């Protein structure tokens, strides 16, 4: 079903996205991160920024144990200077053919602090799926310290990706999910199709109507899919599989309902979606 707007509906977020920042943390994800940021910024005519955020032992105040871990990374990933140089060269090559203006900020040092500072100038933070420590630290800081909407760029693949035409909302009632919908309204309003995916145990209450009612308040309509909980799959994997089945090109979820620590131990939807998504994912705490 097609998303539509209503002049009577409350319109939070309609003019709020002025700046999109691509957080470039790892050489491997630079291109997909920039492509995703460009796709998110273009329909809103938002300013596009790129910021290299990476740990630098020369400027970060950390313990001796943390420094030892960072020096061990040098053997596998190269030095901080080498990683930064690869990121900058990949960025410059992308900009040369992208056809859009992008500013550059080099922000090495303490990743958590620098991500929080970059967030003060941004309405949306875009980051690639983490492969190494810098990426994981930056994603954690973006979700837990920035209070901004985060867009996770998927791993690279050949060809052009559609973005924002068919948006899926992974829905379970709660403040995280409501904030995620409100934060993504600028893109939801421009989507051709909105689908709501809700997963419930057999015989349990369906969450779908509550999402439909919330979207209706903003003048949006959606197709609602209620899936029965499959004990052979995680909820996150069920969401991703259904997204692929119905041709979704982006996903919206409330992130880390139970906190990153508990999800790392017990498992959780956010962790599984981050690990397995092949489409861009909007995340909001």
C-alpha positions as CSV (number, residue, x, y, z in Angstrom):
1,X,0.0,0.0,0.0
2,X,1.2,3.5,-0.7
3,X,2.3,6.0,1.9
4,X,0.3,9.3,1.6
5,X,0.4,12.5,3.4
6,X,-2.4,14.5,5.0
7,X,-2.4,18.3,5.5
8,X,-4.3,17.7,8.8
9,X,-1.8,15.2,10.1
10,X,0.8,16.2,12.6
11,X,4.1,16.5,10.7
12,X,7.1,16.1,13.0
13,X,10.4,15.6,11.2
14,X,9.2,17.0,7.9
15,X,11.9,19.7,7.8
16,X,14.3,18.4,10.4
17,X,16.8,16.6,8.2
18,X,19.2,19.2,7.0
19,X,22.6,17.4,7.4
20,X,23.5,13.8,6.8
21,X,26.9,12.6,8.0
22,X,28.7,9.5,6.8
23,X,30.9,8.2,9.6
24,X,33.9,6.6,7.8
25,X,35.5,4.1,10.2
26,X,36.9,1.4,8.0
27,X,38.3,1.3,4.5
28,X,36.2,-1.7,3.5
29,X,32.9,0.1,4.1
30,X,33.7,3.6,2.8
31,X,31.9,3.3,-0.6
32,X,28.7,1.6,0.7
33,X,28.5,4.1,3.5
34,X,28.8,7.1,1.2
35,X,26.4,5.6,-1.3
36,X,23.8,5.1,1.5
37,X,24.3,8.6,2.8
38,X,23.9,10.1,-0.6
39,X,20.7,8.1,-1.2
40,X,19.3,9.3,2.2
41,X,20.3,12.9,1.7
42,X,19.3,13.4,-2.0
43,X,15.5,13.3,-1.7
44,X,15.6,15.7,1.2
45,X,18.1,18.1,-0.3
46,X,20.2,17.7,2.8
47,X,23.8,18.7,3.2
48,X,26.1,15.7,2.9
49,X,29.2,15.4,5.2
50,X,31.8,12.8,5.6
51,X,33.9,12.3,8.8
52,X,36.7,9.9,9.4
53,X,36.5,8.7,12.9
54,X,39.1,6.3,14.0
55,X,41.2,5.5,17.1
56,X,44.5,7.2,17.2
57,X,46.8,6.3,20.0
58,X,48.7,9.6,19.6
59,X,45.7,11.7,20.6
60,X,43.4,9.4,22.6
61,X,43.7,9.2,26.4
62,X,43.4,5.5,27.2
63,X,44.8,2.8,29.5
64,X,48.0,0.9,28.8
65,X,45.8,-2.3,28.3
66,X,43.8,-0.5,25.6
67,X,46.9,0.7,23.9
68,X,48.2,-2.9,23.8
69,X,45.0,-4.0,22.1
70,X,45.3,-1.2,19.5
71,X,48.9,-2.0,18.7
72,X,47.9,-5.7,18.1
73,X,45.5,-4.4,15.6
74,X,48.3,-2.9,13.6
75,X,49.5,-6.3,12.6
76,X,46.2,-7.3,11.0
77,X,44.7,-3.9,9.8
78,X,47.8,-1.7,9.5
79,X,48.6,1.3,11.6
80,X,46.1,4.1,12.4
81,X,47.8,6.3,9.9
82,X,47.7,3.7,7.2
83,X,44.0,3.0,7.8
84,X,43.2,6.7,7.8
85,X,45.1,7.1,4.5
86,X,43.2,4.3,2.8
87,X,39.9,5.8,4.0
88,X,40.8,9.3,2.6
89,X,41.9,7.9,-0.7
90,X,38.8,5.8,-1.1
91,X,36.7,8.8,-0.2
92,X,38.4,11.1,-2.8
93,X,38.0,8.5,-5.5
94,X,34.3,8.2,-4.7
95,X,33.7,12.0,-4.6
96,X,35.4,12.3,-8.0
97,X,32.6,10.3,-9.7
98,X,29.7,10.9,-7.3
99,X,28.5,14.2,-8.7
100,X,27.5,15.6,-5.3
101,X,29.3,18.0,-3.0
102,X,30.6,16.4,0.2
103,X,32.6,18.0,2.9
104,X,35.4,16.1,4.7
105,X,36.3,16.1,8.4
106,X,39.3,14.2,9.7
107,X,38.5,13.4,13.4
108,X,40.9,10.8,14.8
109,X,41.4,10.1,18.5
110,X,38.7,9.0,21.0
111,X,36.0,7.4,18.9
112,X,33.1,7.7,21.3
113,X,33.8,11.4,22.0
114,X,34.3,12.3,18.4
115,X,31.2,10.5,17.2
116,X,29.2,12.4,19.8
117,X,30.7,15.7,18.6
118,X,30.0,14.9,15.0
119,X,26.4,14.1,16.0
120,X,25.9,17.7,17.2
121,X,26.2,18.8,13.5
122,X,24.1,16.0,12.1
123,X,20.4,14.9,11.8
124,X,21.3,11.5,10.5
125,X,24.4,9.4,11.1
126,X,25.3,6.8,8.5
127,X,27.8,4.0,9.2
128,X,28.8,0.8,7.5
129,X,28.3,-2.6,9.1
130,X,31.3,-2.9,11.5
131,X,34.1,-5.3,10.6
132,X,36.7,-4.2,13.1
133,X,37.0,-2.5,16.4
134,X,36.8,1.1,15.1
135,X,33.5,0.3,13.4
136,X,32.0,-1.4,16.4
137,X,33.0,1.4,18.7
138,X,31.6,4.1,16.4
139,X,28.3,2.2,15.9
140,X,27.9,1.8,19.7
141,X,28.6,5.5,20.2
142,X,26.2,6.5,17.5
143,X,23.4,4.5,19.0
144,X,24.0,5.1,22.7
145,X,25.6,8.5,22.9
146,X,24.4,10.6,20.0
147,X,20.6,10.5,20.5
148,X,20.4,10.7,16.7
149,X,18.9,8.5,14.0
150,X,21.4,6.0,12.7
151,X,21.4,4.4,9.2
152,X,23.4,1.2,8.9
153,X,24.8,0.7,5.4
154,X,24.8,-2.9,4.2
155,X,27.9,-4.7,2.8
156,X,28.8,-3.7,-0.7
157,X,27.4,-5.5,-3.7
158,X,27.5,-4.9,-7.5
159,X,25.0,-2.7,-9.1
160,X,22.7,0.1,-8.0
161,X,20.4,-0.3,-5.0
162,X,17.0,1.2,-4.7
163,X,16.4,3.0,-1.5
164,X,13.3,4.3,0.3
165,X,10.8,3.1,-2.2
166,X,9.5,0.1,-0.2
167,X,10.2,0.7,3.5
168,X,9.5,-1.9,6.2
169,X,8.9,-1.2,9.8
170,X,9.8,-4.0,12.2
171,X,7.2,-3.3,14.9
172,X,6.7,-4.2,18.5
173,X,5.0,-1.5,20.6
174,X,7.3,0.5,22.7
175,X,9.1,3.8,23.0
176,X,12.1,2.7,20.9
177,X,9.8,1.7,18.0
178,X,7.7,4.9,18.2
179,X,10.8,7.0,18.2
180,X,12.2,5.1,15.2
181,X,9.0,5.8,13.2
182,X,8.9,9.5,14.2
183,X,12.6,9.9,13.2
184,X,12.2,8.3,9.8
185,X,9.0,10.2,8.8
186,X,10.9,12.3,6.2
187,X,11.7,9.1,4.3
188,X,8.4,7.3,5.1
189,X,6.4,10.2,3.6
190,X,8.4,9.7,0.3
191,X,8.1,5.9,0.2
192,X,6.0,4.3,-2.5
193,X,5.1,1.4,-0.2
194,X,5.2,1.0,3.6
195,X,4.9,-2.4,5.2
196,X,4.7,-3.2,8.9
197,X,6.2,-6.6,10.0
198,X,5.1,-7.8,13.4
199,X,6.1,-11.2,14.9
200,X,3.9,-12.8,17.6
201,X,3.7,-16.2,19.3
202,X,0.9,-18.5,18.1
203,X,-2.3,-17.4,19.8
204,X,-0.7,-14.2,21.1
205,X,-1.9,-10.6,20.6
206,X,-1.2,-9.1,17.2
207,X,0.8,-5.9,17.3
208,X,-0.1,-4.8,13.8
209,X,-3.1,-2.6,14.5
210,X,-1.2,-0.4,16.9
211,X,1.4,0.4,14.2
212,X,-1.3,1.1,11.6
213,X,-3.0,3.5,14.0
214,X,0.3,5.3,14.7
215,X,1.0,5.7,11.0
216,X,-2.5,6.9,10.4
217,X,-1.9,9.8,12.8
218,X,0.8,11.0,10.4
219,X,-1.3,10.5,7.3
220,X,0.4,7.3,6.3
221,X,-1.0,3.9,5.3
222,X,0.7,0.6,5.4
223,X,0.3,-3.1,4.6
224,X,0.5,-5.1,7.8
225,X,2.2,-8.5,7.9
226,X,1.7,-10.5,11.1
227,X,4.2,-13.5,11.3
228,X,3.9,-16.4,13.7
229,X,7.0,-16.7,15.8
230,X,9.3,-19.5,14.4
231,X,11.3,-21.2,17.1
232,X,13.8,-22.4,14.5
233,X,14.8,-18.8,13.6
234,X,15.5,-15.7,15.6
235,X,13.1,-12.8,15.4
236,X,15.8,-10.7,13.6
237,X,16.3,-13.4,11.0
238,X,12.6,-13.7,10.5
239,X,12.3,-10.0,9.9
240,X,15.2,-10.0,7.4
241,X,13.9,-13.0,5.5
242,X,10.4,-11.5,5.1
243,X,12.0,-8.2,4.0
244,X,13.7,-10.1,1.2
245,X,10.5,-12.0,0.3
246,X,8.4,-8.8,-0.2
247,X,11.1,-6.8,-1.9
248,X,11.9,-4.2,0.8
249,X,14.8,-1.9,0.2
250,X,15.1,-0.5,3.7
251,X,14.1,-1.4,7.3
252,X,13.2,0.7,10.3
253,X,13.6,-0.7,13.9
254,X,13.8,0.5,17.4
255,X,17.3,-0.5,18.6
256,X,18.5,-2.4,21.6
257,X,15.4,-2.6,23.8
258,X,17.4,-4.5,26.4
259,X,20.8,-2.8,25.9
260,X,23.8,-3.9,23.9
261,X,25.4,-5.8,26.8
262,X,22.4,-8.1,27.4
263,X,21.8,-8.6,23.7
264,X,25.5,-9.6,23.2
265,X,25.0,-12.3,25.9
266,X,21.4,-13.4,25.4
267,X,20.9,-12.5,21.7
268,X,18.4,-9.9,20.4
269,X,16.7,-8.5,17.3
270,X,19.1,-5.6,16.9
271,X,22.2,-7.7,17.1
272,X,20.8,-10.2,14.5
273,X,19.6,-7.4,12.1
274,X,23.0,-5.6,12.3
275,X,24.8,-8.9,11.6
276,X,22.6,-10.1,8.8
277,X,21.0,-7.2,7.0
278,X,21.6,-6.8,3.2
279,X,19.5,-3.6,3.0
280,X,20.0,-0.3,4.8
281,X,18.6,-0.3,8.3
282,X,17.4,2.8,10.2
283,X,18.1,2.4,13.9
284,X,16.8,4.5,16.8
285,X,17.0,4.1,20.6
